[in-house]
Amino acid sequence: MKLNEEIQELINTMVTSHEKAEYYREPVIGYASAEDELYNQLDDIIGNPQIHPTQMLKGAKTVIVVFLPYSKLIYDDMNNGKLTSSMYSDAYMVTNDLLDQIAESAADLLRKKGYQAVTEPPTENFDHVTKTAKWGHKSNAVIAGIGTIGLNHLLITGKGCMGRANSFVTDAKLPVTPRTEHEYCLYYQSGKCKACVKRCPSGAICSDGTIDKFRCDSYLEGKNISDWQQGCPQCQLGPCAMKGF
């Protein structure tokens, strides 16, 4: 079995055998070359300095990206006419932990094969003052060809935007996932969808493609949601929730 197939089998097994496997659909896994030219352009594209994969790991060859799409069970509970969902909050915490475990387990597999690997947490890896990150899992996912960034500023894959992603670096050279020019966001395809703009309770998502991170954060940190609520699921619940277009 090829190394990328071993990694995929490991990840699939960890998801299907998880105690809350009903939260997920089949993982989306992508591989980006650490030498991809887009990594040299991210500072300008994103607007703040980004860490190059070779700064994460000397001799880096591949960035591995894992996206765990949520199941219809989560979608139905989120799409309940309310702003909050206890199941979504639980899934948020459980998924962050699972993504951490996946990255560490895959890194251990790579190390046993004689390679190096460096992991990053799936969340809380950003500056809480500027609301910016130097290592973007969504950016890695786009470079790895598994999705595009929608008007909601979320990663939209062929299995939608409802889910969470993580990425890590290795010096193993793995087959790169082909990147296409296909756009998964319905609005950027046809201009006919602004569901995320309409659903955002804070008004942070704008039709011109910008997002006010501070407005969003103020809503999340304010009294608009309960203490138990992890994040706000509303921008994920448009037509792209369960599929990309």
C-alpha positions as a Markdown table, in Angstrom:
| # | Residue | x | y | z |
|---|---|---|---|---|
| 1 | Met | 0.0 | 0.0 | 0.0 |
| 2 | Lys | 1.3 | 3.5 | -0.9 |
| 3 | Leu | 2.0 | 5.9 | 1.9 |
| 4 | Asn | -0.8 | 8.3 | 1.0 |
| 5 | Glu | -3.2 | 5.3 | 0.9 |
| 6 | Glu | -2.0 | 4.3 | 4.4 |
| 7 | Ile | -2.6 | 7.9 | 5.7 |
| 8 | Gln | -6.1 | 7.9 | 4.1 |
| 9 | Glu | -7.0 | 4.5 | 5.6 |
| 10 | Leu | -5.8 | 5.6 | 9.0 |
| 11 | Ile | -7.9 | 8.8 | 8.9 |
| 12 | Asn | -11.0 | 7.0 | 7.6 |
| 13 | Thr | -10.7 | 4.4 | 10.3 |
| 14 | Met | -10.3 | 7.0 | 13.1 |
| 15 | Val | -13.5 | 8.7 | 11.9 |
| 16 | Thr | -15.6 | 5.7 | 11.4 |
| 17 | Ser | -14.6 | 4.1 | 14.7 |
| 18 | His | -15.0 | 7.3 | 16.7 |
| 19 | Glu | -17.6 | 7.3 | 19.5 |
| 20 | Lys | -19.5 | 10.0 | 17.7 |
| 21 | Ala | -19.0 | 8.8 | 14.2 |
| 22 | Glu | -22.6 | 9.8 | 13.4 |
| 23 | Tyr | -21.4 | 13.4 | 13.4 |
| 24 | Tyr | -19.4 | 12.9 | 10.2 |
| 25 | Arg | -19.4 | 11.9 | 6.5 |
| 26 | Glu | -16.4 | 10.6 | 4.7 |
| 27 | Pro | -13.3 | 12.8 | 5.3 |
| 28 | Val | -12.0 | 14.9 | 2.4 |
| 29 | Ile | -8.2 | 14.6 | 2.2 |
| 30 | Gly | -5.8 | 16.7 | 0.1 |
| 31 | Tyr | -2.1 | 17.1 | -0.5 |
| 32 | Ala | -0.3 | 20.3 | -1.5 |
| 33 | Ser | 3.2 | 20.6 | -2.6 |
| 34 | Ala | 5.2 | 22.7 | -0.1 |
| 35 | Glu | 6.9 | 24.2 | -3.1 |
| 36 | Asp | 3.6 | 25.4 | -4.6 |
| 37 | Glu | 4.0 | 28.9 | -5.9 |
| 38 | Leu | 0.8 | 30.0 | -4.2 |
| 39 | Tyr | 2.6 | 29.8 | -0.8 |
| 40 | Asn | 4.8 | 32.7 | -2.0 |
| 41 | Gln | 1.7 | 34.8 | -2.7 |
| 42 | Leu | -0.3 | 34.2 | 0.4 |
| 43 | Asp | 1.1 | 37.3 | 2.2 |
| 44 | Asp | -0.5 | 39.5 | -0.5 |
| 45 | Ile | -3.6 | 37.4 | -1.0 |
| 46 | Ile | -4.5 | 37.3 | 2.7 |
| 47 | Gly | -3.1 | 40.6 | 3.8 |
| 48 | Asn | -0.9 | 39.5 | 6.6 |
| 49 | Pro | 2.4 | 37.5 | 6.8 |
| 50 | Gln | 2.0 | 33.8 | 6.4 |
| 51 | Ile | 4.3 | 31.0 | 7.5 |
| 52 | His | 5.8 | 29.1 | 4.6 |
| 53 | Pro | 5.7 | 25.3 | 4.9 |
| 54 | Thr | 9.5 | 25.2 | 4.8 |
| 55 | Gln | 9.5 | 27.5 | 7.9 |
| 56 | Met | 7.2 | 25.0 | 9.7 |
| 57 | Leu | 9.6 | 22.2 | 8.8 |
| 58 | Lys | 13.0 | 22.3 | 7.2 |
| 59 | Gly | 12.9 | 20.2 | 4.0 |
| 60 | Ala | 9.1 | 20.2 | 3.9 |
| 61 | Lys | 7.7 | 18.5 | 0.8 |
| 62 | Thr | 4.0 | 18.1 | 1.4 |
| 63 | Val | 1.1 | 19.8 | 3.3 |
| 64 | Ile | -1.6 | 17.3 | 4.3 |
| 65 | Val | -5.1 | 18.7 | 4.7 |
| 66 | Val | -8.0 | 17.0 | 6.4 |
| 67 | Phe | -11.6 | 18.3 | 6.2 |
| 68 | Leu | -14.3 | 16.5 | 8.3 |
| 69 | Pro | -17.7 | 17.2 | 6.8 |
| 70 | Tyr | -20.6 | 17.1 | 9.2 |
| 71 | Ser | -23.5 | 14.8 | 8.7 |
| 72 | Lys | -27.1 | 15.5 | 8.1 |
| 73 | Leu | -27.7 | 14.8 | 11.7 |
| 74 | Ile | -25.7 | 17.9 | 12.6 |
| 75 | Tyr | -27.3 | 19.9 | 9.8 |
| 76 | Asp | -30.8 | 19.2 | 10.8 |
| 77 | Asp | -30.1 | 20.1 | 14.4 |
| 78 | Met | -28.4 | 23.4 | 13.3 |
| 79 | Asn | -31.1 | 24.3 | 10.9 |
| 80 | Asn | -33.7 | 24.5 | 13.6 |
| 81 | Gly | -34.9 | 28.0 | 13.2 |
| 82 | Lys | -32.8 | 29.1 | 16.2 |
| 83 | Leu | -29.4 | 30.8 | 16.4 |
| 84 | Thr | -27.9 | 28.2 | 18.5 |
| 85 | Ser | -27.4 | 24.4 | 18.5 |
| 86 | Ser | -26.1 | 22.3 | 21.4 |
| 87 | Met | -25.3 | 19.5 | 19.0 |
| 88 | Tyr | -23.2 | 21.8 | 16.8 |
| 89 | Ser | -21.4 | 23.1 | 19.9 |
| 90 | Asp | -20.6 | 19.5 | 21.0 |
| 91 | Ala | -19.5 | 18.6 | 17.4 |
| 92 | Tyr | -17.3 | 21.7 | 17.4 |
| 93 | Met | -15.4 | 20.6 | 20.5 |
| 94 | Val | -15.3 | 16.9 | 19.6 |
| 95 | Thr | -14.1 | 17.6 | 16.1 |
| 96 | Asn | -11.3 | 19.9 | 17.2 |
| 97 | Asp | -10.1 | 17.1 | 19.4 |
| 98 | Leu | -10.5 | 14.4 | 16.7 |
| 99 | Leu | -8.6 | 16.6 | 14.2 |
| 100 | Asp | -5.8 | 16.9 | 16.7 |
| 101 | Gln | -5.7 | 13.2 | 17.2 |
| 102 | Ile | -5.7 | 12.5 | 13.4 |
| 103 | Ala | -2.8 | 14.9 | 12.8 |
| 104 | Glu | -0.7 | 13.3 | 15.6 |
| 105 | Ser | -1.6 | 9.8 | 14.5 |
| 106 | Ala | -0.7 | 10.5 | 10.9 |
| 107 | Ala | 2.5 | 12.2 | 12.1 |
| 108 | Asp | 3.4 | 9.1 | 14.1 |
| 109 | Leu | 2.8 | 6.9 | 11.1 |
| 110 | Leu | 5.1 | 9.2 | 9.0 |
| 111 | Arg | 7.8 | 9.1 | 11.7 |
| 112 | Lys | 7.7 | 5.3 | 11.8 |
| 113 | Lys | 8.4 | 5.4 | 8.1 |
| 114 | Gly | 11.5 | 7.6 | 8.7 |
| 115 | Tyr | 9.9 | 11.0 | 7.8 |
| 116 | Gln | 9.4 | 14.1 | 9.9 |
| 117 | Ala | 6.1 | 15.8 | 10.5 |
| 118 | Val | 4.9 | 19.0 | 12.3 |
| 119 | Thr | 1.3 | 19.5 | 13.3 |
| 120 | Glu | -0.7 | 22.6 | 14.3 |
| 121 | Pro | -4.0 | 22.8 | 16.3 |
| 122 | Pro | -7.2 | 23.0 | 14.2 |
| 123 | Thr | -8.2 | 26.2 | 16.1 |
| 124 | Glu | -6.9 | 28.8 | 18.6 |
| 125 | Asn | -3.8 | 29.2 | 16.4 |
| 126 | Phe | -4.6 | 32.9 | 15.6 |
| 127 | Asp | -3.9 | 36.3 | 17.1 |
| 128 | His | -6.8 | 37.2 | 19.3 |
| 129 | Val | -6.2 | 40.9 | 18.9 |
| 130 | Thr | -5.9 | 41.2 | 15.1 |
| 131 | Lys | -8.0 | 38.1 | 14.4 |
| 132 | Thr | -5.4 | 36.9 | 11.9 |
| 133 | Ala | -3.5 | 33.6 | 11.6 |
| 134 | Lys | 0.0 | 33.0 | 10.2 |
| 135 | Trp | -0.9 | 29.4 | 9.3 |
| 136 | Gly | -4.2 | 29.1 | 7.6 |
| 137 | His | -5.9 | 25.7 | 7.3 |
| 138 | Lys | -8.4 | 27.1 | 4.8 |
| 139 | Ser | -5.5 | 28.4 | 2.6 |
| 140 | Asn | -3.8 | 25.0 | 2.7 |
| 141 | Ala | -7.1 | 23.4 | 1.7 |
| 142 | Val | -7.4 | 25.6 | -1.3 |
| 143 | Ile | -3.8 | 25.0 | -2.4 |
| 144 | Ala | -4.4 | 21.3 | -1.9 |
| 145 | Gly | -7.3 | 21.4 | -4.3 |
| 146 | Ile | -10.1 | 20.3 | -2.0 |
| 147 | Gly | -12.2 | 23.4 | -2.1 |
| 148 | Thr | -12.5 | 27.2 | -2.5 |
| 149 | Ile | -13.3 | 30.1 | -0.2 |
| 150 | Gly | -17.0 | 31.2 | -0.4 |
| 151 | Leu | -18.7 | 34.5 | 0.2 |
| 152 | Asn | -19.1 | 33.3 | 3.8 |
| 153 | His | -15.3 | 33.2 | 4.0 |
| 154 | Leu | -15.5 | 29.5 | 4.8 |
| 155 | Leu | -13.9 | 26.6 | 3.0 |
| 156 | Ile | -16.4 | 25.0 | 0.6 |
| 157 | Thr | -15.6 | 21.5 | -0.6 |
| 158 | Gly | -17.4 | 19.1 | -2.9 |
| 159 | Lys | -19.1 | 18.0 | 0.4 |
| 160 | Gly | -20.0 | 21.5 | 1.4 |
| 161 | Cys | -18.7 | 24.0 | 4.0 |
| 162 | Met | -20.3 | 22.5 | 7.1 |
| 163 | Gly | -17.4 | 20.9 | 8.9 |
| 164 | Arg | -13.9 | 21.6 | 10.2 |
| 165 | Ala | -10.3 | 21.3 | 8.8 |
| 166 | Asn | -6.8 | 20.9 | 9.9 |
| 167 | Ser | -3.4 | 20.7 | 8.1 |
| 168 | Phe | 0.1 | 19.6 | 8.9 |
| 169 | Val | 3.5 | 19.4 | 7.2 |
| 170 | Thr | 5.8 | 16.5 | 6.4 |
| 171 | Asp | 9.1 | 16.0 | 4.5 |
| 172 | Ala | 7.6 | 12.9 | 2.8 |
| 173 | Lys | 6.9 | 13.7 | -0.9 |
| 174 | Leu | 3.3 | 12.6 | -1.5 |
| 175 | Pro | 1.2 | 12.8 | -4.7 |
| 176 | Val | -0.3 | 16.3 | -5.0 |
| 177 | Thr | -4.1 | 16.6 | -5.2 |
| 178 | Pro | -4.9 | 18.4 | -8.6 |
| 179 | Arg | -6.2 | 21.9 | -8.2 |
| 180 | Thr | -8.8 | 23.1 | -10.6 |
| 181 | Glu | -10.3 | 26.5 | -11.5 |
| 182 | His | -13.8 | 25.2 | -10.3 |
| 183 | Glu | -15.6 | 27.6 | -7.9 |
| 184 | Tyr | -17.7 | 25.8 | -5.3 |
| 185 | Cys | -19.5 | 28.9 | -4.0 |
| 186 | Leu | -22.8 | 29.4 | -5.8 |
| 187 | Tyr | -22.6 | 33.2 | -5.4 |
| 188 | Tyr | -19.2 | 33.4 | -7.0 |
| 189 | Gln | -20.5 | 31.1 | -9.8 |
| 190 | Ser | -23.6 | 32.9 | -10.7 |
| 191 | Gly | -24.2 | 35.9 | -8.3 |
| 192 | Lys | -27.5 | 34.4 | -7.4 |
| 193 | Cys | -26.9 | 33.4 | -3.8 |
| 194 | Lys | -26.3 | 35.5 | -0.7 |
| 195 | Ala | -27.7 | 33.2 | 1.9 |
| 196 | Cys | -24.8 | 33.6 | 4.2 |
| 197 | Val | -25.2 | 37.4 | 4.1 |
| 198 | Lys | -28.9 | 37.2 | 5.0 |
| 199 | Arg | -28.4 | 34.6 | 7.7 |
| 200 | Cys | -25.5 | 36.3 | 9.5 |
| 201 | Pro | -27.0 | 37.6 | 12.8 |
| 202 | Ser | -24.2 | 40.1 | 13.3 |
| 203 | Gly | -24.2 | 41.6 | 9.8 |
| 204 | Ala | -20.5 | 40.8 | 9.5 |
| 205 | Ile | -20.6 | 39.2 | 6.1 |
| 206 | Cys | -20.9 | 41.8 | 3.2 |
| 207 | Ser | -22.0 | 41.3 | -0.4 |
| 208 | Asp | -18.8 | 42.8 | -1.7 |
| 209 | Gly | -16.9 | 39.8 | -0.5 |
| 210 | Thr | -15.5 | 41.3 | 2.7 |
| 211 | Ile | -16.1 | 40.3 | 6.3 |
| 212 | Asp | -15.8 | 42.3 | 9.5 |
| 213 | Lys | -14.0 | 39.9 | 11.8 |
| 214 | Phe | -14.3 | 42.2 | 14.7 |
| 215 | Arg | -18.1 | 42.5 | 14.3 |
| 216 | Cys | -18.3 | 38.7 | 14.1 |
| 217 | Asp | -16.1 | 38.3 | 17.2 |
| 218 | Ser | -18.0 | 40.8 | 19.2 |
| 219 | Tyr | -21.2 | 38.9 | 18.5 |
| 220 | Leu | -19.6 | 35.6 | 19.5 |
| 221 | Glu | -18.0 | 37.0 | 22.7 |
| 222 | Gly | -21.0 | 39.1 | 23.6 |
| 223 | Lys | -24.3 | 38.3 | 25.3 |
| 224 | Asn | -26.0 | 37.2 | 22.0 |
| 225 | Ile | -25.1 | 33.5 | 22.6 |
| 226 | Ser | -25.1 | 31.3 | 25.6 |
| 227 | Asp | -22.0 | 30.3 | 27.5 |
| 228 | Trp | -22.1 | 26.8 | 26.2 |
| 229 | Gln | -22.4 | 27.9 | 22.5 |
| 230 | Gln | -19.2 | 27.3 | 20.5 |
| 231 | Gly | -19.3 | 29.6 | 17.6 |
| 232 | Cys | -22.2 | 30.6 | 15.4 |
| 233 | Pro | -23.4 | 28.1 | 12.7 |
| 234 | Gln | -25.6 | 30.4 | 10.7 |
| 235 | Cys | -23.1 | 31.2 | 7.9 |
| 236 | Gln | -22.8 | 27.5 | 7.2 |
| 237 | Leu | -26.4 | 26.8 | 6.6 |
| 238 | Gly | -27.0 | 28.1 | 3.0 |
| 239 | Pro | -27.2 | 25.9 | -0.1 |
| 240 | Cys | -23.5 | 25.0 | 0.3 |
| 241 | Ala | -23.9 | 23.5 | 3.7 |
| 242 | Met | -23.8 | 19.9 | 2.5 |
| 243 | Lys | -22.4 | 20.2 | -1.0 |
| 244 | Gly | -20.3 | 22.4 | -3.3 |
| 245 | Phe | -21.7 | 23.7 | -6.6 |
